[in-house]
Amino acid sequence: MVDKDYRHPEGGVTLLNRHFKTNPQEFAPAPQNSPIPAGLMQPLEPTADLGRKRKRPVAQTSTTAGTAAASAVASTPAAIAATSNAMPGGSPTLTACSVMSGAHSVTGSRQKNEDSYLIDAPRHLWAVSDGIGGAPFGEVISRVCCNYAARAWDASLNAPSVEERLQATIAQIDAYASDLSDLLGHKGSGATFTLAHYDGRLVTIASVGDTKAFLLHEGALTQISADGRVSSLTNALDQALGYHLNLRPAFASFEPHPGDVLALCTDGVWSTQTMLRLQTALQDGHASSQQIATDGNPQHMAYSLVEGSDMSDNATAVVVLFDRQEEFALFTPTLA
């Protein structure tokens, strides 16, 4: 059990400053006008968006055929869509939804934003993370969890199934975050984490802690992830990253249809609103964006979700919109 209201003396800042003087490259400032921090926080792919600002991000649009890079990181060879036409001799095809995604995050009434999120279009990976409230460096741990996801995902390429690949990915992220927490000298530093992946057939979600996933299907909203708390009467988490725990992520999956919406939310979003209000926010966000280009939909929905919270906590949402279905040729990649 992890107490999300953990409090620790502020002496940790001294330890971080001492480490910064020894290893300044790990905490290098972000380049001017860049939304992506440098040094330790530098993502492996320029498409990975770790937003932590209040401004609305630009939605990222992709399909299963997205880019050549996707062929090297898809879940299984059988679920990889080519960027070209059908191969000579006739290849099997995959009918999959095109995907658009966006996010919104606010600090609320807190002094700093300990939420982080990831949108990695080529890999079809989306994540949200919430640093443990009150512990030093919660924002560092949550950002590291999102930032390290791409590398851990790529390193788990040979996993026999998507669930096992997600579990291996989270295990690597947890080891990295736990080592960093030890390095900073604070056992209370940790984060929740929810990671979703679309392989062209199914969306599979792995969650640790109380960052939740919701599915809007045919106008009805359903929570599809576990609660992640010990009980409904407390905000104590059943598990979290950063503590060298033997994590057992909770899994969920669904087959997306055109018009479906996946929303990944920190507790600052879902705990201050009813399911009906969340559903209405997604529906209103979708409707209000019909006046603009189609790729505006996801960030409008994310904006509606987050701005509907009471702002008593950090609030972050990643929204994934599954659009029209398209047919792609399948191939088995040859990895270098």
C-alpha positions as CSV (number, residue, x, y, z in Angstrom):
1,M,0.0,0.0,0.0
2,V,1.2,3.5,-0.9
3,D,0.0,6.5,1.0
4,K,-0.7,9.2,-1.6
5,D,-0.7,11.9,1.1
6,Y,2.8,11.0,2.1
7,R,4.7,14.0,3.5
8,H,8.5,14.3,3.7
9,P,10.9,17.0,5.0
10,E,12.0,19.6,2.5
11,G,15.6,18.6,3.0
12,G,15.4,16.6,-0.2
13,V,16.1,19.8,-2.2
14,T,19.6,19.9,-0.8
15,L,20.2,16.3,-1.9
16,L,18.9,17.1,-5.4
17,N,21.1,20.2,-5.6
18,R,24.1,18.2,-4.5
19,H,23.4,15.6,-7.2
20,F,22.8,18.4,-9.8
21,K,26.3,19.8,-9.1
22,T,27.8,16.4,-9.7
23,N,25.6,15.5,-12.7
24,P,24.3,18.7,-14.3
25,Q,23.6,17.1,-17.6
26,E,20.8,15.0,-16.1
27,F,18.7,18.0,-15.2
28,A,19.7,20.3,-18.1
29,P,17.2,23.1,-18.9
30,A,14.9,22.7,-21.9
31,P,16.0,24.5,-25.1
32,Q,14.3,27.8,-25.7
33,N,10.8,27.4,-27.2
34,S,10.9,23.7,-26.8
35,P,8.0,21.9,-25.1
36,I,10.3,18.9,-24.3
37,P,12.8,19.1,-21.5
38,A,16.4,18.2,-22.2
39,G,18.9,16.0,-20.3
40,L,17.3,13.3,-18.2
41,M,13.9,14.3,-19.5
42,Q,14.8,14.1,-23.2
43,P,12.5,11.7,-25.0
44,L,13.9,9.3,-27.5
45,E,11.6,10.4,-30.3
46,P,10.8,14.0,-31.2
47,T,7.2,13.0,-31.6
48,A,6.9,12.1,-27.9
49,D,5.1,15.0,-26.2
50,L,5.5,15.3,-22.5
51,G,3.3,18.3,-21.9
52,R,3.1,20.0,-18.5
53,K,1.9,23.4,-19.5
54,R,-1.6,24.9,-19.6
55,K,-1.6,25.6,-23.3
56,R,-3.5,23.4,-25.6
57,P,-1.2,21.0,-27.5
58,V,-1.7,20.3,-31.2
59,A,-3.4,16.9,-31.8
60,Q,-1.2,14.3,-33.3
61,T,-2.8,12.3,-36.2
62,S,-1.6,8.9,-37.2
63,T,-2.8,5.5,-38.5
64,T,-1.5,2.0,-38.1
65,A,0.5,2.6,-41.2
66,G,1.8,5.9,-39.7
67,T,5.6,5.8,-40.3
68,A,8.4,3.5,-41.2
69,A,9.5,3.7,-37.5
70,A,6.3,2.0,-36.5
71,S,7.4,-1.2,-38.2
72,A,10.3,-1.6,-35.7
73,V,8.2,-1.1,-32.6
74,A,4.8,-2.6,-33.2
75,S,3.6,-5.2,-30.7
76,T,3.8,-8.3,-32.8
77,P,4.9,-8.9,-36.4
78,A,1.5,-10.1,-37.3
79,A,-0.1,-6.7,-36.4
80,I,2.2,-4.4,-38.3
81,A,0.7,-2.4,-41.1
82,A,2.9,-1.4,-44.1
83,T,3.1,2.1,-45.4
84,S,3.0,0.9,-49.0
85,N,0.4,-0.9,-51.0
86,A,-0.1,-4.6,-50.8
87,M,3.0,-6.6,-51.5
88,P,3.5,-8.5,-54.7
89,G,1.8,-11.9,-54.7
90,G,-1.0,-10.7,-52.4
91,S,-0.5,-10.0,-48.7
92,P,-3.0,-10.2,-45.9
93,T,-4.6,-6.9,-45.0
94,L,-5.6,-5.3,-41.7
95,T,-8.6,-3.0,-41.4
96,A,-7.8,-0.5,-38.6
97,C,-9.0,2.8,-37.3
98,S,-6.9,5.9,-37.9
99,V,-6.0,7.6,-34.7
100,M,-5.9,11.2,-33.4
101,S,-4.8,12.3,-30.0
102,G,-4.5,15.4,-27.8
103,A,-4.0,16.3,-24.2
104,H,-4.5,19.1,-21.6
105,S,-2.9,19.6,-18.2
106,V,-3.2,22.2,-15.5
107,T,-1.6,22.9,-12.1
108,G,-4.8,23.9,-10.4
109,S,-4.5,25.3,-6.9
110,R,-1.3,23.3,-6.2
111,Q,2.1,25.1,-6.3
112,K,3.5,22.8,-9.0
113,N,2.2,20.3,-11.5
114,E,3.2,16.8,-10.6
115,D,1.3,15.3,-13.5
116,S,2.9,14.2,-16.8
117,Y,1.7,12.7,-20.0
118,L,3.0,11.0,-23.1
119,I,1.7,11.0,-26.7
120,D,3.9,8.8,-28.9
121,A,2.2,8.7,-32.3
122,P,4.6,6.3,-34.2
123,R,4.4,3.7,-31.5
124,H,0.7,4.2,-30.7
125,L,1.6,4.7,-27.1
126,W,-0.3,7.0,-24.7
127,A,0.3,7.5,-21.0
128,V,-0.5,9.6,-18.0
129,S,1.4,9.7,-14.7
130,D,0.7,11.5,-11.3
131,G,3.5,12.1,-8.9
132,I,2.8,11.0,-5.3
133,G,1.4,14.1,-3.6
134,G,3.5,15.8,-0.9
135,A,6.7,13.7,-1.6
136,P,9.7,15.6,-3.0
137,F,10.3,15.2,-6.7
138,G,6.9,13.7,-7.6
139,E,7.0,15.7,-10.8
140,V,10.5,14.3,-11.6
141,I,9.4,10.7,-11.1
142,S,6.1,11.1,-13.1
143,R,8.0,12.8,-16.0
144,V,10.7,10.1,-16.0
145,C,7.9,7.4,-16.1
146,C,6.5,9.0,-19.3
147,N,9.8,9.8,-20.8
148,Y,11.4,6.4,-20.3
149,A,8.3,4.6,-21.8
150,A,9.5,4.6,-25.4
151,R,12.9,3.1,-24.6
152,A,11.4,0.4,-22.3
153,W,8.8,-0.4,-25.0
154,D,11.4,-0.9,-27.6
155,A,13.5,-3.0,-25.3
156,S,10.5,-5.3,-24.8
157,L,10.0,-6.1,-28.5
158,N,10.3,-9.8,-28.2
159,A,7.6,-10.2,-25.6
160,P,5.1,-12.9,-26.8
161,S,2.0,-10.8,-26.3
162,V,0.9,-7.2,-25.9
163,E,0.1,-7.6,-22.2
164,E,3.4,-9.2,-21.5
165,R,5.2,-6.4,-23.4
166,L,3.3,-3.8,-21.5
167,Q,4.2,-5.5,-18.2
168,A,7.8,-5.8,-19.2
169,T,7.8,-2.1,-20.2
170,I,6.3,-1.0,-16.8
171,A,8.8,-3.2,-15.0
172,Q,11.7,-1.5,-16.7
173,I,10.2,2.0,-16.0
174,D,9.7,1.1,-12.4
175,A,13.3,-0.1,-12.0
176,Y,14.5,3.1,-13.5
177,A,12.2,5.3,-11.4
178,S,13.0,3.4,-8.2
179,D,16.7,3.7,-8.8
180,L,16.3,7.5,-9.4
181,S,14.2,7.8,-6.2
182,D,17.0,6.0,-4.3
183,L,19.5,8.3,-5.8
184,L,17.5,11.4,-4.7
185,G,17.4,9.9,-1.2
186,H,13.7,9.8,-0.8
187,K,11.8,6.5,-0.5
188,G,8.5,8.4,-0.7
189,S,9.0,9.6,-4.2
190,G,6.9,7.7,-6.7
191,A,4.1,8.0,-9.2
192,T,1.0,6.3,-10.6
193,F,1.1,5.3,-14.3
194,T,-1.3,4.2,-17.0
195,L,-0.1,3.1,-20.4
196,A,-2.2,2.3,-23.5
197,H,-1.2,0.8,-26.8
198,Y,-3.1,0.3,-30.1
199,D,-1.8,-2.6,-32.3
200,G,-4.3,-2.1,-35.1
201,R,-6.8,-4.5,-33.7
202,L,-7.1,-4.0,-29.9
203,V,-6.3,-1.2,-27.5
204,T,-4.6,-2.7,-24.4
205,I,-4.2,-0.7,-21.2
206,A,-2.0,-1.4,-18.2
207,S,-2.4,0.7,-15.1
208,V,-0.6,1.1,-11.8
209,G,-2.3,3.3,-9.2
210,D,-5.3,5.5,-9.6
211,T,-4.8,7.1,-13.0
212,K,-7.8,5.8,-14.9
213,A,-8.9,4.9,-18.4
214,F,-12.4,5.6,-19.7
215,L,-14.1,4.6,-23.0
216,L,-16.8,6.6,-24.7
217,H,-18.7,4.3,-27.0
218,E,-21.9,5.1,-28.8
219,G,-22.4,8.1,-26.4
220,A,-22.0,6.0,-23.2
221,L,-18.9,6.4,-20.9
222,T,-17.5,3.4,-19.1
223,Q,-14.5,3.1,-16.8
224,I,-12.4,0.3,-18.2
225,S,-9.4,0.4,-15.8
226,A,-9.1,-0.7,-12.2
227,D,-9.7,1.8,-9.4
228,G,-6.1,1.5,-8.2
229,R,-7.0,2.4,-4.6
230,V,-7.2,0.2,-1.5
231,S,-10.8,1.2,-1.0
232,S,-13.3,3.9,-2.0
233,L,-13.0,5.4,1.4
234,T,-9.3,6.3,1.1
235,N,-6.9,7.7,-1.5
236,A,-4.2,5.2,-0.4
237,L,-3.0,3.4,-3.6
238,D,-2.7,-0.3,-3.9
239,Q,0.6,0.1,-5.8
240,A,2.8,2.7,-7.5
241,L,6.0,3.1,-9.4
242,G,9.3,4.1,-7.7
243,Y,9.3,1.8,-4.7
244,H,11.0,-1.4,-6.0
245,L,7.7,-3.2,-5.6
246,N,6.7,-6.4,-7.4
247,L,4.2,-4.6,-9.6
248,R,1.2,-6.3,-11.0
249,P,-0.4,-3.9,-13.5
250,A,-4.2,-4.1,-14.0
251,F,-5.0,-4.8,-17.7
252,A,-8.0,-4.0,-19.8
253,S,-8.6,-4.1,-23.6
254,F,-11.2,-3.3,-26.2
255,E,-11.7,-3.3,-29.9
256,P,-12.1,0.3,-31.0
257,H,-14.7,1.4,-33.5
258,P,-14.9,4.6,-35.5
259,G,-16.1,7.4,-33.2
260,D,-14.8,5.7,-30.0
261,V,-12.9,7.9,-27.6
262,L,-10.3,6.7,-25.0
263,A,-9.6,9.1,-22.2
264,L,-6.7,8.6,-19.7
265,C,-7.1,10.8,-16.6
266,T,-5.3,11.6,-13.4
267,D,-7.4,11.7,-10.2
268,G,-7.6,15.5,-10.4
269,V,-10.0,15.0,-13.3
270,W,-12.0,11.9,-12.4
271,S,-12.3,12.3,-8.6
272,T,-13.9,15.8,-8.8
273,Q,-16.5,15.0,-11.4
274,T,-19.3,12.4,-11.8
275,M,-19.3,9.9,-14.6
276,L,-22.2,11.8,-16.2
277,R,-20.2,15.1,-16.1
278,L,-17.2,13.4,-17.6
279,Q,-19.3,11.9,-20.4
280,T,-20.9,15.3,-21.0
281,A,-17.5,17.0,-21.1
282,L,-16.3,14.5,-23.8
283,Q,-19.5,14.9,-25.8
284,D,-19.5,18.7,-25.6
285,G,-15.8,18.8,-26.4
286,H,-16.5,16.7,-29.5
287,A,-19.5,18.7,-30.5
288,S,-17.7,22.1,-30.1
289,S,-14.9,21.0,-32.3
290,Q,-17.1,20.1,-35.2
291,Q,-16.8,23.8,-36.3
292,I,-13.0,23.4,-36.9
293,A,-10.7,20.9,-38.6
294,T,-11.2,17.3,-37.6
295,D,-7.8,17.1,-36.0
296,G,-9.0,19.6,-33.4
297,N,-11.3,17.1,-31.7
298,P,-9.0,15.3,-29.2
299,Q,-7.5,18.4,-27.6
300,H,-10.9,20.0,-27.3
301,M,-12.2,16.9,-25.5
302,A,-9.2,16.9,-23.3
303,Y,-9.6,20.6,-22.6
304,S,-13.3,20.0,-21.7
305,L,-12.4,17.2,-19.3
306,V,-9.7,19.0,-17.4
307,E,-11.4,22.4,-17.3
308,G,-14.5,20.7,-15.8
309,S,-12.5,19.7,-12.7
310,D,-12.7,21.8,-9.5
311,M,-9.0,22.8,-9.8
312,S,-8.2,21.6,-6.3
313,D,-5.4,19.3,-7.7
314,N,-3.3,18.9,-10.7
315,A,-5.5,17.7,-13.6
316,T,-4.4,16.0,-16.8
317,A,-6.2,14.1,-19.6
318,V,-5.0,12.4,-22.7
319,V,-7.7,11.8,-25.3
320,V,-7.5,9.4,-28.2
321,L,-10.1,9.5,-31.0
322,F,-10.5,6.5,-33.2
323,D,-11.6,7.7,-36.7
324,R,-12.6,6.0,-39.9
325,Q,-11.3,2.6,-40.7
326,E,-8.8,2.1,-43.4
327,E,-7.2,-1.0,-45.0
328,F,-3.5,-1.6,-44.7
329,A,-1.2,-4.4,-46.0
330,L,0.6,-6.5,-43.5
331,F,4.2,-7.6,-43.6
332,T,6.7,-9.2,-41.3
333,P,9.6,-6.8,-40.7
334,T,13.2,-7.7,-40.8
335,L,14.8,-6.0,-37.8
336,A,18.4,-4.9,-38.2
